[in-house]
């Protein structure tokens, strides 16, 4: 089936394919028509144009492969960019043929591609059917199964489950060399495992079920329960192994073993002081245990504190207040409050207490995590005393200033903040400034308290007390005591309403330009596509006329001239297409070495040696970088004369940038031509003169510069200077 929206191309294709390859050709004018025909009729292969109304050839290919339809597919199009070829092959196309060029050559390549693709697919199908007969026996099991034989061991069969266990495909496992098979087993288990394999292969009695550690392709270690047995495979003694992943089971066993010790260590080494309280049937909770930090801060030994009621430490809370809290905790609430604790020496510490119920063996305990906030409370008191000073500093500036305590209460807010949010002092900052019922994970103040460093600014918008939206930029910074402990946070607020208005105007303007550019792109693309098809038709008609009037020199000469003009027209259209797309793609970091390889791969049978020393060199560019190296190589082939070697390498610029060098050992460029080399339309013959002109324009988009520094008789040398950014 040949899918193309141009009837003239269909007629030409049928005539030439029937003549060259004895094909029976059916047609479809669109992707939807082709899909309907494929559902009712059997075809050996699909040939599809790329640019068609509604759906293009790549969309057709994606739809087929998305439905697991593996029918051979050849993309046959006049769209000359190599990105289309790469996308087509990545999505499962079997071949990509450019319809632009000499008809005999184009349809000769197409006929050859059709024959080879059909033969390859037929062989692959027959091979898969034969192999599936054996695989069905073992593929249904979830266990990994392999068959190995020989000394050293070689894997001769592996099912899909085995591949998944180790991160390989079954084919990769079968292809592993003996030393790579050794690496599938953990080094500590390797000797025992392969000794057992050798003994079993020799017919000796060995343990048939055992545990062993394997190493996946990604380096991860997995635990396996292995079962081995001696079998005969292809007339040779072999060992069949079945493997079950028990990694989670082993991890659970290890976790269970380590958990008690781990939590004991965490309990003892925690910076906060932790109390475990036992809840009796009547009366206030008693101290069941205390970690080292809690004992040190209170000045007691474990023996002195265990068994005492919690009121033994609490300076202010009597039995009634404690029991009110216990009732809430037993109902599932988690409480956070401030308390004053009495040390053994009689001194008082102020603590922030976070407490919740935990249940162990049907018995209720309370886990109390407490933090010394004595210094913080002193700092808050000092901040309140300095409120008049802060007000005097900030009341006349066009910015907000908020002081926030460690429990997220607003200690001070200047006039700017109050105008937007009202009187917020003493309230939770996240409830009053953001109208949330919890601390936001991205809160700058939260990160200040966690890390103790100033946080980068971020934008925020909300509705003020006057009902109008406001836009501000925030930055939070810590307040620390003399010991370096963060006691509070300062949050600065700057009005950015005017900035947001300007950004919106800029976005509106950009949207208008995008619409205009899209219209120009569509008109240009459609024009090139339709005229390209007509030029192909002219080429084919010229070819047929030359064949029929080969003995009339004047006619052949005129037809040759027509072909030359058509080729030049196609080159001009290709330049227009590339120039239209210049600067449209989003720039991203690409590896120069990979790009050079891709450009060289586009030349079939390249005889010139390409020395590529740019692997690992990363620059900010788009797909036109590949086009640039393609043009360079093409120019070397066309005009390099004696050229046998191309070198691409990097040099560090004296100013810290980078220089990319492309040079060949050809005839070089004359001094006279150098001055005109990058001008529009300049050519030494046989080209449109747009190639190097386009590259110069591309350099301006990237912010790079390009010069030609070769010597006549020694070769061309293009030097690209990249100021900053690459690595």
C-alpha positions in Angstrom: 0.0 0.0 0.0 1.3 3.4 -1.0 -0.2 6.3 1.1 0.2 9.8 -0.5 -2.2 12.7 -0.9 -0.9 13.6 -4.4 -2.5 11.5 -7.2 0.4 12.3 -9.6 2.9 10.7 -7.2 0.7 7.7 -6.9 0.6 7.2 -10.7 4.4 7.6 -11.0 5.1 5.2 -8.2 2.8 2.5 -9.6 4.5 2.8 -13.0 8.1 2.6 -11.7 7.6 0.1 -8.9 5.7 -2.3 -11.3 8.5 -1.8 -13.8 11.4 -2.2 -11.4 10.1 -4.7 -8.8 7.0 -6.4 -10.1 4.9 -5.1 -7.2 1.1 -5.1 -6.9 0.5 -1.5 -5.7 -2.7 -0.3 -3.9 -3.2 3.3 -2.9 -4.7 5.4 0.0 -5.0 9.2 -0.1 -4.9 9.7 3.7 -3.9 8.0 7.0 -7.6 7.3 7.9 -8.2 5.6 4.5 -5.1 3.5 4.9 -6.1 2.4 8.3 -9.5 1.2 7.1 -7.9 -0.7 4.2 -5.4 -2.4 6.6 -8.3 -3.6 8.7 -9.9 -5.4 5.8 -7.1 -6.5 3.5 -3.7 -8.1 3.8 -0.6 -6.2 2.7 3.1 -7.0 2.7 4.4 -3.5 3.3 3.4 0.2 3.7 5.0 3.1 1.9 3.9 6.5 3.3 4.5 10.1 2.5 5.4 12.4 5.5 3.5 15.6 5.0 -0.3 14.9 4.5 -3.4 16.7 5.6 -4.9 15.9 9.0 -2.3 13.3 10.0 1.3 12.9 8.7 3.4 9.8 8.1 5.0 9.8 11.5 1.6 9.9 13.2 0.5 7.0 11.0 3.6 5.0 12.1 3.0 5.8 15.8 -0.7 4.6 15.5 0.3 1.4 13.9 3.1 0.6 16.4 0.8 1.7 19.3 -1.7 -1.0 18.1 1.2 -3.6 18.0 0.9 -3.7 14.2 4.4 -4.6 13.0 3.7 -4.5 9.3 6.9 -3.3 7.4 6.8 0.5 7.0 8.9 2.7 4.7 8.7 6.5 5.0 8.9 8.0 1.4 9.0 11.8 1.6 10.5 14.9 0.2 11.1 16.4 3.6 14.9 16.4 3.7 15.7 17.1 7.3 17.6 14.3 9.0 15.5 14.8 12.2 12.5 13.2 10.4 14.6 10.2 9.5 15.8 9.8 13.1 12.3 10.1 14.5 10.9 7.6 11.9 13.6 5.0 12.8 13.1 5.6 16.5 9.4 4.9 16.2 9.9 1.6 14.3 10.2 2.5 10.6 12.1 -0.1 8.6 13.5 2.4 6.1 13.5 6.1 5.2 13.8 7.1 1.5 14.0 10.7 0.3 11.9 11.2 -2.9 13.9 14.2 -4.0 16.5 13.4 -6.7 17.0 11.4 -9.9 13.9 9.2 -10.3 15.8 6.1 -11.4 18.0 6.4 -8.3 15.2 7.2 -5.9 12.9 4.4 -7.1 15.8 2.0 -7.4 16.6 2.7 -3.7 12.9 2.4 -2.8 12.6 -1.0 -4.6 15.7 -2.4 -2.9 14.4 -1.2 0.5 11.0 -2.9 -0.1 12.5 -6.2 -1.1 15.0 -6.4 1.8 12.5 -5.2 4.4 9.9 -7.9 3.4 12.6 -10.6 3.4 13.9 -9.6 6.8 10.5 -9.4 8.4 9.5 -12.9 6.9 12.7 -14.5 8.3 12.1 -12.9 11.7 8.5 -14.1 11.9 9.5 -17.7 11.0 12.3 -17.7 13.5 10.0 -16.3 16.3 7.4 -19.0 15.6 9.9 -21.8 16.0 11.4 -20.4 19.2 8.0 -19.8 20.8 7.2 -23.5 20.9 9.8 -24.1 23.5 9.4 -20.8 25.4 5.7 -21.4 26.0 6.6 -24.2 28.4 8.5 -21.9 30.8 7.2 -18.4 30.1 4.0 -19.0 32.1 5.9 -19.4 35.4 7.0 -16.4 37.5 10.2 -18.1 38.4 13.4 -17.3 36.5 14.6 -20.3 34.5 17.9 -20.9 32.8 19.6 -23.9 31.2 23.4 -23.9 31.4 26.1 -26.3 30.2 29.8 -26.7 29.7 32.9 -25.8 31.6 33.2 -22.9 32.0 29.4 -22.5 32.2 27.5 -21.0 29.3 23.8 -20.1 29.3 21.9 -21.7 26.5 18.4 -20.7 27.4 16.7 -18.1 29.7 13.1 -17.2 30.1 11.6 -13.7 30.4 11.2 -13.9 34.2 15.0 -14.6 34.5 15.7 -11.6 32.4 13.5 -9.4 34.6 15.2 -10.7 37.7 18.6 -9.6 36.5 17.7 -6.6 34.3 18.7 -8.2 31.0 16.7 -9.5 28.1 16.8 -13.3 27.7 18.9 -12.8 24.5 21.5 -10.8 26.4 21.7 -13.5 29.1 22.3 -16.2 26.4 25.0 -14.0 24.8 27.0 -13.4 28.0 30.6 -14.7 28.0 31.7 -17.1 30.8 33.5 -14.3 32.7 30.3 -12.2 32.6 28.2 -15.1 33.8 30.5 -15.3 36.8 29.7 -11.7 37.6 25.9 -12.5 37.9 26.8 -14.1 41.3 27.9 -12.2 44.3 31.7 -12.5 44.9 31.2 -14.0 48.4 28.9 -16.8 46.9 30.6 -17.3 43.6 33.0 -20.2 44.5 30.3 -22.2 46.2 27.7 -21.6 43.5 29.9 -22.7 40.6 31.4 -25.6 42.5 27.9 -26.8 43.0 27.1 -26.3 39.3 30.2 -28.4 38.3 29.4 -31.2 40.7 25.8 -31.4 39.5 26.8 -31.4 35.9 29.2 -34.3 36.7 26.2 -36.2 38.1 27.1 -35.9 41.8 24.6 -35.4 44.5 24.5 -31.8 45.7 22.0 -29.6 47.6 19.1 -28.9 45.3 17.5 -26.0 47.1 19.6 -23.2 48.5 19.9 -19.4 48.8 22.3 -17.3 46.8 23.0 -13.6 46.1 22.8 -12.3 42.5 24.0 -9.0 41.0 21.7 -7.3 38.5 22.8 -5.4 35.4 22.3 -2.1 37.3 24.6 -3.4 40.1 21.9 -4.0 42.7 22.2 -7.1 44.8 19.2 -9.5 45.0 18.6 -12.6 47.1 17.4 -15.7 45.3 16.0 -19.1 46.3 17.6 -21.5 43.8 16.6 -25.0 42.7 18.9 -27.0 40.4 18.5 -30.2 38.5 20.5 -32.2 36.0 18.8 -32.5 32.5 19.8 -33.3 28.9 19.5 -30.4 26.4 20.4 -30.7 22.7 22.0 -34.1 23.5 24.3 -32.7 26.2 24.2 -32.8 30.0 22.9 -29.5 31.3 21.8 -27.9 34.6 18.4 -26.3 34.7 18.1 -23.7 37.4 14.9 -22.1 38.8 15.2 -18.9 40.7 12.7 -17.0 42.9 13.4 -13.5 44.1 13.4 -13.5 48.0 15.0 -10.0 48.4 12.1 -8.5 50.2 11.8 -11.5 52.5 15.5 -11.2 53.4 15.3 -7.5 53.8 12.3 -7.9 56.1 14.3 -10.3 58.2 17.2 -8.0 58.4 15.0 -5.0 59.2 13.4 -6.9 62.0 16.8 -7.8 63.3 18.1 -4.3 63.1 15.0 -2.3 64.1 15.3 -2.8 67.9 19.0 -1.7 67.9 18.3 1.1 65.5 15.4 2.7 67.5 17.4 2.2 70.7 20.3 4.1 69.1 18.0 6.9 67.8 16.3 7.1 71.2 19.6 7.6 73.0 21.3 9.9 70.4 18.4 12.2 69.7 19.3 15.9 70.2 15.9 16.5 71.6 15.1 15.1 75.0 12.6 12.3 74.9 10.4 10.9 77.7 8.2 7.8 77.5 5.2 8.1 79.9 3.2 5.2 81.1 -0.6 5.8 81.4 -2.0 4.1 84.6 -5.6 3.2 85.0 -6.0 6.1 87.4 -3.9 9.2 88.1 -1.4 11.1 86.1 1.1 9.4 83.7 4.5 8.3 85.2 7.9 8.4 83.6 8.6 5.0 82.1 11.9 5.9 80.4 14.1 8.9 79.4 16.9 9.2 76.9 20.4 10.5 77.7 19.5 14.0 76.5 16.5 14.2 78.8 18.5 13.0 81.8 21.3 15.5 81.2 19.1 18.5 80.7 17.2 17.8 83.9 20.2 16.7 85.9 18.8 13.4 87.1 20.0 9.8 86.8 17.6 7.2 85.2 17.1 5.6 88.6 16.1 8.9 90.1 13.5 9.8 87.5 11.9 6.4 86.4 8.5 5.9 88.0 8.0 9.5 89.0 4.7 11.3 88.0 5.2 13.8 85.2 4.2 16.6 87.6 7.6 15.9 89.2 9.2 17.8 86.4 6.4 20.2 85.4 6.6 23.5 87.2 3.2 24.9 86.4 0.8 22.1 85.3 -1.2 20.5 88.2 -2.9 17.2 88.1 -6.1 18.6 86.7 -4.4 20.3 83.7 -2.3 17.2 83.0 -5.4 14.9 83.0 -7.2 17.2 80.6 -4.3 16.8 78.2 -4.2 13.0 78.8 -7.9 12.7 77.8 -7.3 14.4 74.5 -4.2 12.3 73.8 -6.0 9.0 74.5 -8.7 10.2 72.0 -6.0 10.4 69.3 -5.0 14.0 69.4 -1.4 15.2 69.1 -0.6 18.1 71.3 2.1 20.8 71.1 2.5 23.3 73.9 5.0 25.2 75.9 5.9 24.2 79.5 8.3 25.1 82.3 10.4 22.2 83.7 12.2 22.1 87.0 15.8 20.8 87.0 17.3 18.9 89.9 19.3 22.0 90.9 16.0 24.0 91.2 16.6 26.1 88.0 13.8 26.4 85.4 14.0 25.6 81.7 11.4 26.5 79.1 10.4 23.7 76.8 8.4 23.1 73.6 6.6 19.8 74.1 5.2 17.7 71.3 3.4 14.6 72.6 1.2 11.8 71.2 -0.2 8.4 72.2 1.6 5.1 71.2 0.2 1.6 71.9 2.5 -1.3 72.7 1.0 -4.8 73.4 -2.5 -3.2 74.0 -1.0 -0.9 76.6 -1.1 3.0 76.3 2.1 5.0 76.4 2.8 8.7 75.7 5.8 9.7 73.6 6.9 13.2 74.7 9.5 14.9 72.5 10.8 18.1 74.2 13.1 20.9 73.1 14.8 23.6 75.2 13.5 27.0 74.1 14.9 29.0 77.0 17.2 31.1 74.8 14.5 31.5 72.2 12.1 32.9 74.7 14.8 35.3 75.9 15.3 36.4 72.2 11.6 36.9 71.7 11.4 39.1 74.7 14.3 41.1 73.4 12.6 41.5 70.0 9.4 42.7 71.7 11.4 45.3 73.6 13.0 46.5 70.3 9.6 46.8 68.5 9.6 50.6 68.6 13.1 50.6 67.0 11.9 48.2 64.2 8.9 50.3 63.6 10.9 53.5 63.3 13.3 51.8 60.8 10.6 50.2 58.5 7.5 52.3 58.7 8.5 54.7 55.9 10.0 52.2 53.4 7.9 50.6 50.7 8.5 47.1 51.9 7.2 44.6 54.4 9.0 43.3 57.4 7.8 40.4 59.6 9.5 38.7 62.6 8.3 35.1 63.1 9.0 32.8 66.2 10.1 29.2 66.0 6.5 28.1 66.6 5.4 30.2 63.6 3.8 33.0 65.5 4.1 36.6 64.2 6.1 38.6 66.7 6.1 41.8 64.8 4.7 43.1 61.4 5.3 46.6 60.0 2.7 49.0 58.5 3.2 47.6 54.9 2.1 44.1 56.0 -0.7 45.3 58.2 -2.2 47.3 55.3 -2.5 44.0 53.3 -3.2 41.5 56.1 -4.5 43.4 59.1 -3.1 43.1 62.6 -1.4 39.7 62.5 0.9 39.9 65.5 0.5 37.0 67.9 -1.2 34.8 65.3 0.1 31.8 63.4 1.9 33.2 60.3 0.7 30.4 57.9 -2.9 31.0 59.0 -2.9 34.8 58.8 -0.5 35.5 55.9 -1.4 32.5 53.7 -4.8 31.4 55.1 -3.5 27.8 55.5 -4.2 25.4 58.4 -0.6 24.0 58.3 2.9 24.9 57.4 3.5 24.9 53.6 6.3 22.5 52.6 8.0 25.2 50.5 7.8 27.8 53.2 10.9 29.9 53.3 10.6 30.4 57.1 10.4 26.6 57.6 13.6 26.1 55.6 15.3 28.9 57.6 14.5 27.0 60.8 15.6 23.7 59.3 18.9 24.8 57.7 19.8 28.0 59.5 20.6 30.0 56.3 18.8 32.7 54.3 16.4 31.3 51.6 16.2 32.5 48.0 13.4 34.9 47.2 10.2 33.7 45.7 7.0 35.3 44.5 3.6 35.2 46.3 0.1 36.5 45.6 -3.0 36.7 47.7 -6.1 38.7 48.4 -5.7 41.6 50.9 -8.1 42.7 53.6 -9.5 45.2 51.0 -10.5 42.4 48.7 -8.0 43.2 46.1 -5.1 41.0 44.9 -1.5 41.9 45.8 1.8 40.6 44.5 5.0 40.5 46.6 8.4 38.9 46.5 9.6 37.3 49.8 13.0 36.4 51.3 13.5 34.9 54.7 16.7 35.1 56.8 17.5 33.7 60.3 17.9 35.5 63.6 20.5 33.8 65.8 21.6 34.0 69.4 25.2 34.3 70.5 25.7 30.5 70.3 24.6 30.5 66.6 21.2 28.9 67.3 18.3 30.1 65.2 15.7 31.8 67.5 13.5 33.5 65.0 13.1 34.4 61.3 12.9 37.7 59.5 10.8 37.8 56.4 11.2 40.8 54.0 8.3 41.6 51.6 8.6 43.7 48.4 5.7 44.9 46.3 6.1 43.6 42.7 2.6 44.6 41.3 4.1 46.8 38.6 6.6 44.1 37.7 3.7 41.6 37.2 1.8 44.1 35.0 4.8 44.5 32.7 5.3 40.8 32.5 1.7 40.3 31.5 2.1 42.9 28.7 5.2 41.1 27.5 3.4 37.8 27.5 0.5 39.3 25.4 3.0 40.7 22.9 4.8 37.3 22.6 1.5 35.5 22.0 0.7 37.8 19.1 4.1 37.2 17.6 3.7 33.5 18.0 0.4 33.6 16.0 2.0 35.6 13.2 5.0 33.2 13.0 2.8 30.2 13.0 0.8 31.5 10.0 4.0 32.2 8.1 5.3 28.7 9.0 2.1 27.0 7.8 2.0 28.9 4.5 5.7 28.2 3.8 5.4 24.5 4.8 2.3 23.8 2.6 3.9 25.7 -0.3 7.1 23.7 -0.1 5.2 20.4 0.2 2.9 20.9 -2.8 5.6 22.4 -5.1 8.0 19.7 -4.0 5.5 17.0 -5.2 5.2 18.9 -8.5 8.9 19.1 -8.9 9.1 15.3 -8.3 6.5 14.8 -11.0 8.6 17.0 -13.4 11.7 14.9 -12.5 9.9 11.6 -13.3 8.4 13.0 -16.6 11.9 14.2 -17.6 13.4 10.8 -16.8 10.7 9.0 -18.9 11.2 11.4 -21.8 15.0 11.0 -21.7 14.5 7.2 -21.7 12.2 7.4 -24.8 14.2 10.0 -26.7 17.7 8.9 -25.7 18.9 9.1 -29.3 18.0 12.7 -29.8 20.8 14.8 -28.3 19.1 18.2 -28.4 16.0 16.9 -26.5 18.3 15.1 -23.9 20.3 18.3 -23.4 17.1 20.4 -22.9 15.8 17.8 -20.4 19.1 17.8 -18.5 18.8 21.5 -18.2 15.3 21.1 -16.8 16.6 18.6 -14.2 19.3 21.0 -13.2 16.8 23.8 -12.6 14.6 21.5 -10.6 17.5 20.5 -8.4 18.4 24.1 -7.8 14.7 24.9 -7.0 14.7 22.1 -4.5 17.8 23.4 -2.8 16.3 26.9 -2.5 13.2 25.4 -0.9 15.3 23.4 1.5 17.2 26.5 2.5 13.9 28.5 3.0 12.6 25.7 5.2 15.7 25.7 7.4 16.0 29.5 7.5 12.3 29.7 8.6 13.0 27.2 11.5 16.2 28.9 12.6 15.8 30.1 16.2 12.5 28.3 16.7 13.8 25.3 18.6 14.5 25.6 22.3 18.2 25.4 23.0 19.5 22.6 25.1 22.8 21.1 26.1 24.0 18.6 23.5 27.2 16.5 23.2 29.2 17.8 20.3 30.9 14.4 19.7 27.6 12.7 19.3 26.4 15.4 16.9 29.5 15.0 14.7 28.9 11.2 14.5 25.3 11.7 13.6 26.2 14.2 10.8 28.9 11.8 9.4 26.4 8.9 9.5 24.2 10.7 7.0 26.8 10.1 4.3 26.6 6.5 3.0 29.9 5.0 2.1 32.0 7.9 3.5 35.6 7.4 2.4 37.2 10.3 4.2 38.4 9.6 7.7 36.7 11.6 10.4 38.7 12.1 13.6 36.2 13.2 16.3 37.8 14.5 19.5 34.7 16.3 20.9 33.0 13.5 22.9 32.0 14.9 26.3 32.0 18.5 25.1 28.6 19.9 26.0 27.2 23.1 24.3 23.9 24.9 24.3 22.4 24.4 20.8 19.6 22.8 18.8 19.3 20.3 15.9 20.9 22.8 13.4 24.3 22.1 15.0 24.1 18.7 13.2 23.2 20.5 10.0 26.3 22.7 10.4 28.7 19.7 10.6 26.8 18.1 7.7 27.4 21.2 5.6 31.0 21.2 6.5 31.5 17.6 5.6 29.5 18.0 2.4 31.7 21.0 1.3 34.9 19.0 2.0 33.6 16.2 -0.2 32.6 18.6 -3.0 35.4 21.1 -2.9 38.2 19.6 -0.8 39.9 18.0 -3.8 42.7 15.8 -2.3 41.1 15.7 1.2 41.5 12.4 3.0 41.1 13.4 6.7 38.6 15.6 8.6 39.4 16.6 12.2 37.0 18.0 14.7 38.4 19.0 18.1 38.1 21.6 20.9 40.4 24.3 22.3 40.1 26.4 25.4 39.7 30.1 24.7 42.0 32.5 26.4 39.0 34.4 27.9 37.5 31.3 29.4 35.2 30.2 26.6 35.6 27.4 24.1 36.7 27.0 20.4 35.4 24.2 18.2 37.7 23.5 15.3 36.7 21.8 12.0 39.5 21.3 9.5 40.4 19.1 6.6 43.6 18.4 4.6 42.1 19.4 1.2 43.0 22.2 -1.2 41.9 25.0 1.1 40.2 28.3 0.3 41.8 31.3 -1.6 42.3 34.6 0.1 39.9 36.2 -2.4 37.1 33.8 -1.6 37.6 34.1 2.2 36.2 37.6 2.3 33.0 36.5 0.6 32.7 33.1 2.1 29.7 33.8 4.4 27.9 36.2 2.2 24.4 35.3 0.9 24.5 33.6 -2.6 28.3 33.3 -2.8 29.3 30.0 -4.5 32.4 28.7 -6.3 30.0 26.8 -8.5 27.7 23.8 -8.2 25.7 25.1 -5.1 23.1 27.7 -4.1 25.5 29.7 -2.0 23.2 29.5 1.0 25.1 26.9 3.1 27.7 29.0 4.8 25.4 32.0 4.8 23.0 29.9 6.8 25.7 28.8 9.2 26.7 32.4 9.9 23.0 33.2 10.7 22.9 30.1 13.0 26.0 31.4 14.9 24.2 34.7 15.6 21.2 32.8 17.1 23.6 30.8 19.4 25.7 33.9 20.3 28.8 32.3 18.7 31.2 33.6 16.1 32.8 31.7 13.1 35.9 32.4 11.0 37.8 30.5 8.3 41.5 30.3 9.2 42.9 27.6 6.9 45.7 27.9 4.4 45.5 27.6 0.6 46.9 24.2 -0.4 46.8 22.8 3.2 43.1 22.6 3.8 40.0 24.5 5.2 39.8 25.3 8.9 36.6 26.7 10.4 36.9 28.1 14.0 33.8 28.5 16.1 34.2 30.6 19.2 31.7 30.0 22.1 32.1 32.8 24.8 30.6 31.0 27.8 28.3 28.2 29.0 29.8 25.0 27.5 31.6 22.3 29.5 
